[in-house]
Amino acid sequence: MKDHRGRHSIRNGEQNRKKVKEWMIKNPDATMRQCEKDLGLCHVTVRKHIKAIKEDYDEILKRQGD
């Protein structure tokens, strides 16, 4: 399936995911709302990245358990 977003949008998404991940590491007990406020991102964006980060982490744990 082809991704029809432009390179800028893809790069922006990757940068946002990195920001959210770094923020989560520094603030493990914080809320999603705090992340939105601190990073200046909308709820949908933060929720999407947190979900993807957790899925990646779960996949790593699953591989280690095999």
N, CA, C and O of each residue as an XYZ file, in Angstrom:
264
protein
N       0.845     -1.182      0.000
C       0.000      0.000      0.000
C       0.892      1.248      0.000
O       1.828      1.349      0.793
N       0.604      2.158     -0.862
C       1.412      3.358     -0.991
C       0.942      4.430     -0.014
O      -0.255      4.668      0.145
N       1.908      5.066      0.633
C       1.620      6.165      1.551
C       1.647      7.453      0.736
O       2.683      7.805      0.172
N       0.528      8.155      0.668
C       0.427      9.332     -0.185
C       0.798     10.635      0.518
O       0.581     11.720     -0.022
N       1.359     10.526      1.727
C       1.798     11.744      2.401
C       3.110     12.214      1.779
O       3.884     11.412      1.257
N       3.343     13.500      1.841
C       4.594     14.035      1.332
C       5.744     13.727      2.288
O       5.531     13.360      3.444
N       6.940     13.882      1.793
C       8.122     13.603      2.616
C       8.149     14.450      3.876
O       8.557     13.982      4.940
N       7.714     15.695      3.754
C       7.702     16.585      4.916
C       6.772     16.039      6.001
O       7.125     16.036      7.180
N       5.597     15.584      5.606
C       4.639     15.038      6.570
C       5.175     13.781      7.235
O       4.997     13.590      8.438
N       5.824     12.929      6.465
C       6.394     11.704      7.010
C       7.497     12.046      8.003
O       7.546     11.482      9.096
N       8.378     12.963      7.631
C       9.473     13.371      8.515
C       8.933     14.022      9.778
O       9.454     13.787     10.869
N       7.900     14.834      9.644
C       7.284     15.488     10.794
C       6.701     14.442     11.750
O       6.851     14.560     12.966
N       6.043     13.428     11.205
C       5.489     12.357     12.026
C       6.570     11.590     12.770
O       6.406     11.249     13.941
N       7.669     11.322     12.089
C       8.786     10.609     12.715
C       9.385     11.441     13.847
O       9.716     10.910     14.908
N       9.522     12.743     13.617
C      10.056     13.633     14.653
C       9.113     13.710     15.845
O       9.560     13.708     16.992
N       7.817     13.778     15.581
C       6.848     13.815     16.675
C       6.883     12.527     17.487
O       6.811     12.565     18.716
N       6.992     11.390     16.809
C       7.060     10.108     17.528
C       8.292     10.073     18.427
O       8.227      9.605     19.564
N       9.407     10.566     17.914
C      10.636     10.597     18.714
C      10.449     11.508     19.935
O      10.863     11.159     21.040
N       9.829     12.664     19.733
C       9.579     13.586     20.849
C       8.690     12.943     21.908
O       8.958     13.052     23.105
N       7.626     12.270     21.455
C       6.703     11.628     22.397
C       7.430     10.522     23.161
O       7.264     10.397     24.375
N       8.226      9.729     22.466
C       8.953      8.636     23.118
C       9.924      9.171     24.164
O       9.975      8.662     25.284
N      10.685     10.184     23.807
C      11.630     10.778     24.764
C      10.894     11.380     25.951
O      11.347     11.272     27.091
N       9.758     12.016     25.681
C       8.968     12.610     26.754
C       8.450     11.532     27.696
O       8.470     11.708     28.914
N       7.978     10.400     27.129
C       7.458      9.299     27.945
C       8.544      8.714     28.847
O       8.272      8.350     29.991
N       9.757      8.624     28.340
C      10.866      8.088     29.136
C      11.166      9.014     30.314
O      11.426      8.552     31.425
N      11.129     10.305     30.068
C      11.417     11.283     31.127
C      10.262     11.455     32.104
O      10.475     11.879     33.240
N       9.042     11.133     31.681
C       7.830     11.351     32.484
C       6.967     10.084     32.504
O       5.847     10.104     31.992
N       7.459      8.990     33.079
C       6.745      7.719     32.978
C       5.371      7.690     33.656
O       4.514      6.901     33.259
N       5.147      8.519     34.654
C       3.870      8.501     35.376
C       2.940      9.646     34.976
O       1.893      9.840     35.593
N       3.311     10.390     33.964
C       2.512     11.547     33.550
C       1.333     11.100     32.682
O       1.275      9.961     32.217
N       0.408     12.019     32.481
C      -0.780     11.725     31.682
C      -0.567     12.133     30.224
O       0.349     12.882     29.887
N      -1.446     11.612     29.383
C      -1.413     11.967     27.974
C      -1.660     13.467     27.805
O      -1.051     14.110     26.950
N      -2.541     14.008     28.610
C      -2.849     15.447     28.546
C      -1.602     16.281     28.846
O      -1.374     17.312     28.212
N      -0.803     15.838     29.806
C       0.433     16.561     30.110
C       1.396     16.511     28.929
O       2.078     17.490     28.629
N       1.441     15.373     28.271
C       2.292     15.236     27.088
C       1.842     16.199     25.997
O       2.662     16.885     25.387
N       0.542     16.244     25.758
C      -0.009     17.153     24.743
C       0.393     18.593     25.042
O       0.848     19.324     24.162
N       0.218     18.978     26.290
C       0.500     20.356     26.691
C       1.993     20.669     26.589
O       2.377     21.710     26.056
N       2.833     19.768     27.099
C       4.284     20.002     27.095
C       4.871     20.049     25.690
O       5.770     20.844     25.416
N       4.367     19.203     24.804
C       4.924     19.123     23.449
C       4.172     19.980     22.439
O       4.645     20.177     21.319
N       3.003     20.493     22.826
C       2.227     21.319     21.910
C       1.611     20.516     20.772
O       1.433     21.030     19.667
N       1.286     19.251     21.046
C       0.678     18.392     20.026
C      -0.781     18.146     20.379
O      -1.166     18.245     21.544
N      -1.586     17.830     19.387
C      -3.002     17.566     19.635
C      -3.184     16.160     20.214
O      -2.296     15.311     20.133
N      -4.365     15.945     20.801
C      -4.669     14.678     21.461
C      -4.546     13.491     20.508
O      -3.972     12.463     20.868
N      -5.074     13.625     19.312
C      -5.057     12.528     18.348
C      -3.620     12.140     17.992
O      -3.302     10.954     17.896
N      -2.767     13.121     17.801
C      -1.374     12.864     17.456
C      -0.661     12.132     18.584
O       0.020     11.134     18.349
N      -0.817     12.626     19.807
C      -0.158     11.996     20.955
C      -0.679     10.576     21.140
O       0.106      9.652     21.354
N      -1.993     10.394     21.060
C      -2.589      9.071     21.244
C      -2.064      8.089     20.197
O      -1.753      6.942     20.517
N      -1.968      8.540     18.953
C      -1.481      7.690     17.862
C      -0.044      7.242     18.111
O       0.289      6.071     17.924
N       0.798      8.173     18.530
C       2.202      7.841     18.745
C       2.390      6.963     19.978
O       3.196      6.034     19.953
N       1.669      7.238     21.041
C       1.776      6.406     22.239
C       1.344      4.979     21.922
O       1.995      4.026     22.352
N       0.274      4.825     21.188
C      -0.198      3.493     20.807
C       0.871      2.758     20.006
O       1.147      1.588     20.273
N       1.473      3.426     19.033
C       2.495      2.797     18.193
C       3.737      2.442     19.005
O       4.326      1.379     18.808
N       4.134      3.320     19.910
C       5.304      3.067     20.758
C       5.053      1.851     21.648
O       5.929      0.999     21.797
N       3.865      1.769     22.236
C       3.521      0.627     23.091
C       3.473     -0.664     22.286
O       3.908     -1.707     22.772
N       2.955     -0.614     21.074
C       2.915     -1.805     20.226
C       4.326     -2.277     19.879
O       4.599     -3.478     19.886
N       5.219     -1.340     19.576
C       6.612     -1.689     19.292
C       7.254     -2.353     20.512
O       7.957     -3.356     20.387
N       7.006     -1.784     21.682
C       7.564     -2.314     22.926
C       7.021     -3.715     23.203
O       7.778     -4.613     23.571
N       5.718     -3.902     23.026
C       5.103     -5.217     23.236
C       5.696     -6.256     22.283
O       5.914     -7.405     22.668
N       5.953     -5.851     21.050
C       6.550     -6.758     20.062
C       7.958     -7.156     20.489
O       8.332     -8.320     20.342
N       8.741     -6.228     21.009
C      10.087     -6.532     21.496
C      10.016     -7.530     22.637
O      10.773     -8.500     22.671
N       9.098     -7.289     23.581
C       8.958     -8.207     24.718
C       8.536     -9.600     24.249
O       9.006    -10.608     24.777
N       7.660     -9.646     23.269
C       7.186    -10.923     22.742
C       8.339    -11.697     22.120
O       8.460    -12.905     22.327
N       9.185    -11.013     21.362
C      10.338    -11.663     20.733
C      11.318    -12.180     21.775
O      11.904    -13.247     21.594
N      11.504    -11.444     22.857
C      12.424    -11.867     23.911
C      11.898    -13.103     24.632
O      12.676    -13.923     25.120
N      10.576    -13.233     24.696
C       9.967    -14.368     25.382
C       9.961    -15.639     24.561
O       9.765    -16.725     25.106
N      10.174    -15.523     23.255
C      10.133    -16.713     22.365
C      11.393    -17.530     22.460
O      11.519    -18.551     21.784
